[in-house]
Amino acid sequence: MAALEKVIERICQIAERRNNTTTSDIEWVVNQLREHGFQVREPRRTRHGVLYGVGPVRFMVCTHNPGSKQVKGCYVDDFLNAMMELGLYEE
């Protein structure tokens, strides 16, 4: 388990490179939050993405981007907004 400061640092790194983020980066953060006691719902896989729930916050990450492992910037923004609501990220 990584220290919470390390998780916050990773969130900031994702924000800095929002157009070069993969789903595994976001999954790592969500899994670490679960280990730190946050209530994390089991990710719900949909036809084109994954719906995550952390505490009272939900966000979707579209994984249907043919030919690319990167997540589109708008979904990274949704992730960052969720982290702001949880108090783990500030712009």
DSSP file (Angstrom, degrees, kcal/mol; ACC not computed):
  #  RESIDUE AA STRUCTURE BP1 BP2  ACC     N-H-->O    O-->H-N    N-H-->O    O-->H-N    TCO  KAPPA ALPHA  PHI   PSI    X-CA   Y-CA   Z-CA
    1    1 A M              0   0    0      0, 0.0     2,-0.2     0, 0.0     3,-0.1   0.000 360.0 360.0 360.0 127.2    0.0    0.0    0.0
    2    2 A A        -     0   0    0      1,-0.1     5,-0.1     2,-0.1    33,-0.0  -0.527 360.0 -98.3 -80.3 149.6    1.4    3.4   -1.0
    3    3 A A    >>  -     0   0    0     -2,-0.2     4,-1.6     1,-0.1     3,-0.8  -0.319  32.2-114.5 -63.8 151.4    1.2    6.3    1.4
    4    4 A L  H 3> S+     0   0    0      1,-0.3     4,-2.4     2,-0.2     5,-0.2   0.836 117.9  59.3 -58.9 -33.2   -1.7    8.7    0.8
    5    5 A E  H 3> S+     0   0    0      1,-0.2     4,-2.2     2,-0.2    -1,-0.3   0.876 103.7  51.6 -62.6 -36.6    0.8   11.4   -0.1
    6    6 A K  H <> S+     0   0    0     -3,-0.8     4,-2.1     2,-0.2    -1,-0.2   0.876 108.9  50.4 -67.6 -37.6    2.1    9.1   -3.0
    7    7 A V  H  X S+     0   0    0     -4,-1.6     4,-2.1     2,-0.2    -2,-0.2   0.927 111.0  48.3 -65.4 -44.8   -1.5    8.7   -4.2
    8    8 A I  H  X S+     0   0    0     -4,-2.4     4,-2.0     1,-0.2    -2,-0.2   0.887 110.1  53.0 -62.3 -39.1   -2.1   12.5   -4.2
    9    9 A E  H  X S+     0   0    0     -4,-2.2     4,-2.0     1,-0.2    -1,-0.2   0.899 108.0  50.3 -62.2 -40.9    1.2   12.9   -6.0
   10   10 A R  H  X S+     0   0    0     -4,-2.1     4,-2.3     2,-0.2    -2,-0.2   0.880 107.4  53.8 -66.0 -37.9    0.1   10.4   -8.7
   11   11 A I  H  X S+     0   0    0     -4,-2.1     4,-2.0     1,-0.2    -1,-0.2   0.917 108.9  49.2 -61.3 -42.6   -3.2   12.3   -9.1
   12   12 A C  H  X S+     0   0    0     -4,-2.0     4,-1.9     2,-0.2    -2,-0.2   0.879 109.2  52.3 -64.4 -37.9   -1.2   15.5   -9.7
   13   13 A Q  H  X S+     0   0    0     -4,-2.0     4,-1.6     2,-0.2    -1,-0.2   0.896 108.0  51.3 -64.5 -39.7    1.0   13.7  -12.3
   14   14 A I  H  < S+     0   0    0     -4,-2.3     6,-0.2     1,-0.2    -2,-0.2   0.904 108.9  51.5 -62.7 -40.7   -2.2   12.5  -14.1
   15   15 A A  H >< S+     0   0    0     -4,-2.0     3,-0.8     1,-0.2    -1,-0.2   0.870 108.2  52.0 -64.0 -36.7   -3.4   16.2  -14.1
   16   16 A E  H 3< S+     0   0    0     -4,-1.9    -1,-0.2     1,-0.3    -2,-0.2   0.812 120.7  32.4 -70.6 -30.1   -0.1   17.3  -15.6
   17   17 A R  T >< S+     0   0    0     -4,-1.6     3,-2.3     1,-0.1    -1,-0.3  -0.378  73.0 151.6-122.0  54.0   -0.2   14.8  -18.4
   18   18 A R  G X  S+     0   0    0     -3,-0.8     3,-0.5     1,-0.3    58,-0.2   0.728  72.8  52.0 -63.1 -23.4   -4.0   14.6  -19.0
   19   19 A N  G 3  S+     0   0    0      1,-0.2    -1,-0.3    -3,-0.2    51,-0.1   0.388 109.7  51.0 -92.2   4.4   -3.6   13.7  -22.7
   20   20 A N  G <  S+     0   0    0     -3,-2.3     2,-0.4    -6,-0.2    -1,-0.2  -0.283  81.5 122.5-132.7  48.5   -1.2   10.8  -21.9
   21   21 A T    <   -     0   0    0     -3,-0.5    50,-3.4    50,-0.5     2,-0.2  -0.905  43.2-155.3-114.0 138.9   -3.1    8.9  -19.2
   22   22 A T  B >>  -A   70   0A   0     -2,-0.4     4,-1.3    48,-0.2     3,-0.6  -0.680  31.0-111.2-107.8 165.6   -4.1    5.3  -19.4
   23   23 A T  H 3> S+     0   0    0     46,-0.7     4,-2.7     1,-0.2     5,-0.2   0.828 117.0  62.4 -63.2 -30.6   -6.9    3.4  -17.7
   24   24 A S  H 3> S+     0   0    0      1,-0.2     4,-2.1     2,-0.2    -1,-0.2   0.845  98.9  55.5 -65.9 -31.6   -4.3    1.6  -15.6
   25   25 A D  H <> S+     0   0    0     -3,-0.6     4,-1.6     2,-0.2    -1,-0.2   0.934 112.0  42.3 -62.1 -46.2   -3.2    4.9  -14.1
   26   26 A I  H  X S+     0   0    0     -4,-1.3     4,-2.3     1,-0.2    -2,-0.2   0.899 112.6  53.3 -69.2 -41.2   -6.7    5.7  -12.9
   27   27 A E  H  X S+     0   0    0     -4,-2.7     4,-2.7     1,-0.2     5,-0.2   0.885 105.9  54.7 -60.5 -39.0   -7.3    2.1  -11.7
   28   28 A W  H  X S+     0   0    0     -4,-2.1     4,-2.3     2,-0.2    -1,-0.2   0.931 109.0  47.2 -61.0 -45.7   -4.1    2.3   -9.6
   29   29 A V  H  X S+     0   0    0     -4,-1.6     4,-2.2     2,-0.2    -2,-0.2   0.937 112.9  48.5 -61.8 -46.8   -5.4    5.4   -7.8
   30   30 A V  H  X S+     0   0    0     -4,-2.3     4,-1.8     1,-0.2    -2,-0.2   0.913 111.9  49.3 -61.7 -43.4   -8.9    3.9   -7.2
   31   31 A N  H  X S+     0   0    0     -4,-2.7     4,-1.6     1,-0.2    -1,-0.2   0.887 110.7  50.2 -63.8 -38.8   -7.3    0.7   -5.8
   32   32 A Q  H  X S+     0   0    0     -4,-2.3     4,-1.1     1,-0.2    -1,-0.2   0.873 107.0  54.5 -67.4 -36.5   -5.0    2.6   -3.5
   33   33 A L  H  <>S+     0   0    0     -4,-2.2     5,-2.3     1,-0.2     3,-0.3   0.878 105.0  54.4 -64.3 -36.5   -8.0    4.7   -2.2
   34   34 A R  H ><5S+     0   0    0     -4,-1.8     3,-1.5     1,-0.2    -1,-0.2   0.917 107.1  50.5 -60.6 -43.4   -9.8    1.4   -1.4
   35   35 A E  H 3<5S+     0   0    0     -4,-1.6    -1,-0.2     1,-0.3    -2,-0.2   0.726 105.4  58.0 -68.9 -21.1   -6.7    0.4    0.7
   36   36 A H  T 3<5S-     0   0    0     -4,-1.1    -1,-0.3    -3,-0.3    -2,-0.2   0.269 127.0 -95.4 -93.4  11.5   -6.8    3.7    2.5
   37   37 A G  T < 5S+     0   0    0     -3,-1.5    -3,-0.2     1,-0.3     2,-0.2   0.480  75.8 142.6  95.0   2.3  -10.3    3.2    3.7
   38   38 A F      < -     0   0    0     -5,-2.3     2,-0.9    -6,-0.2    -1,-0.3  -0.523  60.3-111.5 -72.8 144.6  -12.3    5.0    1.1
   39   39 A Q        -     0   0    0     -2,-0.2    16,-4.2    15,-0.0     2,-0.5  -0.692  43.9-177.5 -79.4 109.4  -15.6    3.3    0.2
   40   40 A V  E     -B   54   0B   0     -2,-0.9    14,-0.2    14,-0.2     2,-0.1  -0.943  17.0-142.4-115.7 122.6  -15.0    2.2   -3.4
   41   41 A R  E     -B   53   0B   0     12,-2.5    12,-0.5    -2,-0.5     3,-0.1  -0.481  36.8 -91.4 -77.0 152.5  -17.7    0.4   -5.3
   42   42 A E  E     -     0   0B   0     -2,-0.1    -1,-0.1     1,-0.1     9,-0.1  -0.455  53.9-101.7 -60.9 130.0  -16.7   -2.4   -7.6
   43   43 A P  E     -     0   0B   0      0, 0.0     2,-0.7     0, 0.0     9,-0.2  -0.296  32.6-139.2 -57.8 135.6  -16.1   -0.9  -11.1
   44   44 A R  E     -B   51   0B   0      7,-2.6     7,-2.9    -3,-0.1     2,-0.3  -0.877  12.6-145.2-101.7 115.0  -19.0   -1.5  -13.4
   45   45 A R  E     -B   50   0B   0     -2,-0.7     5,-0.2     5,-0.2     2,-0.2  -0.623  20.7-176.9 -81.1 133.4  -17.9   -2.4  -16.9
   46   46 A T        -     0   0    0      3,-3.3     3,-0.1    -2,-0.3    -1,-0.0  -0.586  44.6 -87.5-117.4-177.1  -20.1   -1.0  -19.7
   47   47 A R  S    S+     0   0    0      1,-0.2     3,-0.1    -2,-0.2    -2,-0.0   0.869 124.4  17.6 -62.3 -37.0  -20.0   -1.5  -23.4
   48   48 A H  S    S-     0   0    0     16,-0.0    15,-2.1    15,-0.0    16,-1.4   0.339 129.3 -11.7-119.9   6.3  -17.6    1.4  -24.0
   49   49 A G  E     - C   0  62B   0     13,-0.3    -3,-3.3    14,-0.2     2,-0.4  -0.930  68.3 -80.7-174.1-162.9  -16.1    2.1  -20.6
   50   50 A V  E     -BC  45  61B   0     11,-2.4    11,-2.5    -2,-0.3     2,-0.6  -0.996  25.1-146.9-132.5 132.6  -15.9    1.6  -16.8
   51   51 A L  E     -BC  44  60B   0     -7,-2.9    -7,-2.6    -2,-0.4     2,-0.3  -0.898  20.5-166.5-100.5 121.3  -18.0    3.4  -14.2
   52   52 A Y  E     - C   0  59B   0      7,-3.0     7,-2.0    -2,-0.6     2,-0.4  -0.785   7.7-163.9-106.7 150.4  -16.1    4.0  -10.9
   53   53 A G  E     +BC  41  58B   0    -12,-0.5   -12,-2.5    -2,-0.3     2,-0.5  -0.969   9.8 175.1-136.1 121.6  -17.6    5.0   -7.6
   54   54 A V  E >   -BC  40  57B   0      3,-2.6     3,-2.1    -2,-0.4   -14,-0.2  -0.969  67.7 -47.7-126.1 113.4  -15.5    6.4   -4.7
   55   55 A G  T 3  S-     0   0    0    -16,-4.2   -14,-0.1    -2,-0.5    31,-0.0  -0.419 123.4 -20.8  59.1-133.1  -17.5    7.5   -1.7
   56   56 A P  T 3  S+     0   0    0      0, 0.0     2,-0.4     0, 0.0    -1,-0.3   0.438 121.4  93.4 -84.8   2.2  -20.4    9.6   -3.0
   57   57 A V  E <   -C   54   0B   0     -3,-2.1    -3,-2.6    25,-0.1     2,-0.4  -0.777  51.1-173.0-105.0 137.4  -18.7   10.4   -6.3
   58   58 A R  E     +C   53   0B   0     -2,-0.4     2,-0.3    -5,-0.2    -5,-0.2  -0.961   6.3 173.3-124.3 146.3  -19.1    8.6   -9.6
   59   59 A F  E     -C   52   0B   0     -7,-2.0    -7,-3.0    -2,-0.4     2,-0.4  -0.992  20.9-135.7-150.7 151.8  -17.1    9.0  -12.8
   60   60 A M  E     -C   51   0B   0     -2,-0.3     2,-0.5    -9,-0.2    -9,-0.2  -0.847   8.4-163.8-109.8 140.6  -16.9    7.3  -16.1
   61   61 A V  E     -C   50   0B   0    -11,-2.5   -11,-2.4    -2,-0.4     2,-0.4  -0.973  17.0-141.9-124.2 115.5  -13.8    6.4  -18.1
   62   62 A C  E     +C   49   0B   0     -2,-0.5    10,-0.3   -13,-0.2   -13,-0.3  -0.624  20.6 178.1 -78.2 126.9  -14.4    5.5  -21.7
   63   63 A T        +     0   0    0    -15,-2.1     2,-1.4    -2,-0.4   -14,-0.2   0.300  53.8 100.8-109.2   6.3  -12.1    2.7  -22.9
   64   64 A H        +     0   0    0    -16,-1.4    -1,-0.1     1,-0.1    -2,-0.1  -0.637  40.1 127.0 -95.1  77.9  -13.5    2.5  -26.4
   65   65 A N    >   -     0   0    0     -2,-1.4     3,-1.8     3,-0.3     5,-0.1  -0.753  55.6-138.5-133.0  83.7  -10.8    4.5  -28.2
   66   66 A P  T 3  S+     0   0    0      0, 0.0     3,-0.1     0, 0.0    -2,-0.1  -0.108  81.0   9.6 -52.4 131.7   -9.6    2.2  -31.1
   67   67 A G  T 3  S+     0   0    0      1,-0.1     2,-0.4     2,-0.0     0, 0.0   0.506 113.3  84.9  82.9   4.7   -5.8    2.2  -31.6
   68   68 A S    <   -     0   0    0     -3,-1.8    -3,-0.3     1,-0.1    -1,-0.1  -0.999  53.8-162.5-142.9 140.2   -4.9    4.1  -28.5
   69   69 A K        +     0   0    0     -2,-0.4   -46,-0.7    -3,-0.1     2,-0.1   0.610  68.1 101.0 -90.0 -14.8   -4.3    3.1  -24.8
   70   70 A Q  B    S-A   22   0A   0    -48,-0.2     2,-0.3   -51,-0.1   -48,-0.2  -0.401  72.6-126.8 -75.0 146.9   -4.7    6.7  -23.7
   71   71 A V        -     0   0    0    -50,-3.4   -50,-0.5    -2,-0.1    -8,-0.1  -0.725  34.7-102.9 -88.1 139.9   -7.9    8.0  -22.1
   72   72 A K    >>  -     0   0    0    -10,-0.3     4,-1.4    -2,-0.3     3,-1.1  -0.306  30.2-114.6 -63.2 149.0   -9.4   11.1  -23.7
   73   73 A G  H 3> S+     0   0    0      1,-0.3     4,-2.3     2,-0.2     5,-0.1   0.788 111.7  62.0 -57.0 -33.6   -8.9   14.3  -21.8
   74   74 A C  H 3> S+     0   0    0      1,-0.2     4,-1.5     2,-0.2    -1,-0.3   0.848 105.3  47.5 -65.7 -31.9  -12.6   14.8  -21.0
   75   75 A Y  H <> S+     0   0    0     -3,-1.1     4,-2.0     2,-0.2    -1,-0.2   0.824 109.3  52.9 -77.4 -31.6  -12.6   11.6  -19.0
   76   76 A V  H  X S+     0   0    0     -4,-1.4     4,-2.7     2,-0.2    -2,-0.2   0.892 107.2  53.6 -65.7 -39.0   -9.4   12.5  -17.2
   77   77 A D  H  X S+     0   0    0     -4,-2.3     4,-2.6     2,-0.2    -2,-0.2   0.902 106.8  51.1 -61.1 -41.4  -11.2   15.8  -16.3
   78   78 A D  H  X S+     0   0    0     -4,-1.5     4,-2.0     2,-0.2    -1,-0.2   0.912 110.7  49.2 -61.4 -42.1  -14.1   13.9  -14.9
   79   79 A F  H  X S+     0   0    0     -4,-2.0     4,-2.1     2,-0.2    -2,-0.2   0.925 111.7  48.2 -61.1 -46.0  -11.7   11.8  -12.8
   80   80 A L  H  X S+     0   0    0     -4,-2.7     4,-2.1     1,-0.2    -2,-0.2   0.877 109.1  53.2 -65.7 -37.8   -9.9   15.0  -11.6
   81   81 A N  H  X S+     0   0    0     -4,-2.6     4,-2.1     2,-0.2    -1,-0.2   0.897 108.8  50.4 -62.3 -39.7  -13.3   16.6  -10.7
   82   82 A A  H  X S+     0   0    0     -4,-2.0     4,-1.5     1,-0.2    -2,-0.2   0.902 109.5  50.2 -64.3 -40.6  -14.1   13.5   -8.6
   83   83 A M  H  <>S+     0   0    0     -4,-2.1     5,-2.8     1,-0.2     6,-0.7   0.852 108.3  53.6 -67.5 -33.4  -10.8   13.7   -6.8
   84   84 A M  H ><5S+     0   0    0     -4,-2.1     3,-1.2     4,-0.2    -1,-0.2   0.915 106.3  52.1 -64.2 -42.9  -11.5   17.4   -6.1
   85   85 A E  H 3<5S+     0   0    0     -4,-2.1    -1,-0.2     1,-0.3    -2,-0.2   0.830 109.6  50.0 -63.1 -30.9  -14.8   16.5   -4.5
   86   86 A L  T 3<5S-     0   0    0     -4,-1.5    -1,-0.3    -5,-0.1    -2,-0.2   0.530 116.7-116.4 -84.2  -5.7  -13.0   14.0   -2.3
   87   87 A G  T < 5S+     0   0    0     -3,-1.2    -3,-0.2    -4,-0.4    -2,-0.1   0.720  85.5 113.3  80.1  22.1  -10.4   16.7   -1.3
   88   88 A L  S   <S+     0   0    0     -5,-2.8     2,-0.3     1,-0.2    -4,-0.2   0.476  72.9  37.9-103.4  -5.0   -7.5   14.8   -2.9
   89   89 A Y        -     0   0    0     -6,-0.7     2,-0.4    -5,-0.1    -2,-0.2  -0.997  56.0-171.1-149.7 140.7   -6.7   17.3   -5.6
   90   90 A E              0   0    0     -2,-0.3    -6,-0.0    -3,-0.1    -7,-0.0  -0.992 360.0 360.0-129.4 140.0   -6.7   21.1   -6.1
   91   91 A E              0   0    0     -2,-0.4    -1,-0.0   -76,-0.0    -7,-0.0   0.488 360.0 360.0 -73.1 360.0   -6.2   23.0   -9.3
